[in-house]
């Protein structure tokens, strides 16, 4: 079982978004049979089997064991991942395009860049899994509390300058054996789990 799997197919995305099938995926973090699941979710075993076959068809669950009980073979299933992310590739006709309106101060452009990141990394993971290889990536995640909007702006300018200097130092345009990498840096207000005034940006210009 993978920690995270990326759903790139529209039909698989549709299957995963069905409330009952999403519930079954969550239940199948640990192996279980249709009979066991039926008792947990309050559905008839036949109904559970129907949903499991749909999930299996799209590679979201798999058989991990078969148990013989009299004349019946009981299939024990498990989700192929602990959690799933739906790639924008599943909505190919309407997926965001960061190149359409590049504005590094726009929250909507940041969202489009993030969607592109999910799509690209998802494709890399899919290819690497097929080749039984690892993907060379780096992610830095943390929080910073600014005393003022002016400090935040100053930080953004310094960060941009530092990154630009690093890119200039290591970018090898004509390296014959080089490999292109995409660099994404994002800064946005933290989102709190509990409902509070901190869940919405304060003293910000509203973006429509």
C-alpha positions in Angstrom: 0.0 0.0 0.0 1.3 3.5 -0.9 1.0 6.4 1.5 -0.5 8.6 -1.3 -1.7 7.7 -4.8 -2.7 10.1 -7.5 -5.9 9.6 -9.5 -5.4 10.8 -13.1 -8.3 9.1 -14.8 -11.7 10.9 -14.8 -13.7 7.7 -14.4 -11.5 6.7 -11.4 -12.0 10.1 -9.9 -15.8 9.8 -10.3 -15.7 6.4 -8.6 -13.6 7.7 -5.7 -15.9 10.6 -5.1 -19.0 8.5 -4.5 -19.7 8.9 -0.8 -20.1 5.2 -0.1 -17.1 4.2 -2.2 -15.0 6.9 -0.4 -16.2 5.3 2.9 -15.2 1.9 1.7 -11.7 3.2 0.7 -11.3 4.6 4.1 -12.4 1.3 5.7 -10.0 -0.6 3.5 -6.9 1.0 5.0 -6.8 -2.4 6.6 -7.7 -5.6 4.7 -11.4 -6.7 4.9 -13.9 -8.8 3.0 -17.2 -7.7 1.6 -19.0 -9.4 4.5 -16.9 -7.5 7.1 -17.5 -4.2 5.3 -21.2 -4.8 5.0 -21.5 -5.0 8.8 -19.5 -1.8 9.2 -21.2 0.4 6.7 -24.7 -1.0 7.0 -25.2 -2.3 3.4 -26.0 -5.6 2.0 -23.0 -7.7 1.0 -24.1 -7.7 -2.6 -24.2 -3.9 -2.6 -20.7 -3.8 -1.1 -19.4 -6.2 -3.7 -20.9 -4.0 -6.4 -19.0 -1.0 -5.1 -15.8 -3.0 -4.6 -15.8 -4.2 -8.2 -16.1 -0.6 -9.4 -13.2 0.5 -7.2 -11.1 -2.6 -8.2 -11.8 -1.8 -11.9 -10.1 1.5 -11.5 -7.2 0.2 -9.5 -8.2 1.8 -6.2 -8.5 -1.5 -4.3 -6.9 -4.9 -4.8 -7.2 -8.5 -3.6 -4.7 -9.3 -0.9 -6.0 -12.7 0.1 -8.6 -15.3 -1.0 -10.2 -17.6 1.6 -12.0 -20.7 0.8 -15.2 -21.2 2.9 -17.1 -24.3 1.7 -18.1 -23.7 -1.9 -17.5 -20.0 -1.7 -14.2 -18.1 -2.1 -14.1 -15.0 0.1 -11.9 -12.2 -1.4 -10.1 -10.0 1.1 -9.5 -6.5 -0.3 -7.3 -3.6 0.6 -7.1 0.0 -0.7 -4.0 0.5 -2.9 -3.2 3.7 -0.9 -3.8 5.2 2.5 -5.0 8.4 0.8 -5.7 9.7 -2.6 -5.2 13.0 -4.5 -7.2 13.7 -7.7 -4.9 15.2 -10.4 -6.1 18.1 -12.6 -5.4 15.7 -15.4 -8.7 14.0 -14.5 -10.4 17.2 -15.6 -8.2 17.8 -18.7 -10.7 20.1 -20.5 -10.8 22.5 -17.6 -7.6 22.1 -15.7 -5.8 25.3 -14.7 -3.1 26.8 -16.9 -0.5 28.9 -14.9 0.7 30.3 -18.2 -2.7 31.9 -18.9 -2.3 34.7 -16.4 1.1 34.7 -14.7 0.9 37.0 -11.7 3.1 36.0 -8.7 1.0 38.0 -6.3 -2.3 36.4 -7.4 -3.8 33.8 -5.1 -5.6 32.2 -8.1 -2.4 32.0 -10.0 -0.8 30.3 -7.0 -3.6 27.8 -7.0 -3.1 27.1 -10.7 0.7 26.6 -10.1 -0.2 24.2 -7.2 -2.6 22.3 -9.5 0.2 22.0 -12.1 2.5 20.7 -9.3 0.0 18.0 -8.4 -0.4 17.0 -12.0 3.4 16.9 -12.7 4.4 15.1 -9.5 1.5 12.7 -10.0 2.7 11.8 -13.5 6.2 11.4 -12.2 5.1 9.0 -9.4 3.0 7.0 -11.8 6.0 6.6 -14.2 8.4 5.8 -11.4 6.1 3.2 -9.9 5.9 1.4 -13.3 9.7 1.5 -13.6 10.2 0.6 -9.9 12.3 3.7 -9.4 12.2 6.7 -7.0 11.6 10.3 -8.0 14.3 12.8 -6.9 12.3 15.6 -5.2 12.6 18.1 -2.4 9.9 19.8 -0.4 10.2 22.4 2.4 7.2 23.1 4.5 6.9 25.4 7.5 5.3 28.4 9.0 6.5 31.9 9.7 4.7 34.7 11.6 5.2 38.2 10.3 4.9 41.2 12.5 3.5 43.3 9.7 2.6 43.4 6.1 5.7 45.4 5.5 7.9 42.6 7.0 6.1 40.1 4.8 6.8 42.1 1.7 10.4 42.6 2.7 10.8 38.8 3.3 9.3 38.1 -0.1 11.7 40.4 -1.8 14.7 39.0 0.0 13.6 35.4 -0.7 13.1 36.2 -4.4 16.6 37.7 -4.5 18.2 34.7 -2.8 16.4 32.2 -5.0 17.4 34.2 -8.1 21.0 34.1 -7.0 20.9 30.3 -6.4 19.3 29.7 -9.8 22.0 31.8 -11.5 24.7 29.9 -9.7 23.5 26.4 -10.5 21.5 26.7 -13.8 23.5 25.0 -16.6 21.7 25.9 -19.8 24.0 23.9 -22.1 24.9 20.9 -19.9 24.6 17.9 -22.3 23.8 15.5 -19.5 21.7 17.9 -17.5 18.1 17.4 -16.5 15.5 20.2 -16.2 13.8 20.6 -12.8 10.8 22.8 -11.8 11.1 25.0 -8.8 8.0 26.2 -7.0 8.0 28.5 -4.0 4.8 29.5 -2.3 3.8 31.8 0.6 0.3 32.1 1.8 -1.6 32.7 5.1 -2.0 29.6 7.2 -5.4 28.0 7.4 -6.5 27.0 10.9 -8.6 23.9 11.5 -10.9 25.6 14.0 -13.2 28.4 13.0 -11.7 31.7 13.9 -10.8 35.1 12.5 -7.4 33.6 11.6 -9.0 31.4 8.9 -9.4 34.5 6.7 -6.6 36.9 5.7 -6.8 40.2 7.6 -6.0 43.6 6.1 -5.7 42.0 2.6 -7.1 43.3 -0.7 -9.9 40.9 -1.7 -9.3 39.1 -4.9 -12.2 38.3 -7.2 
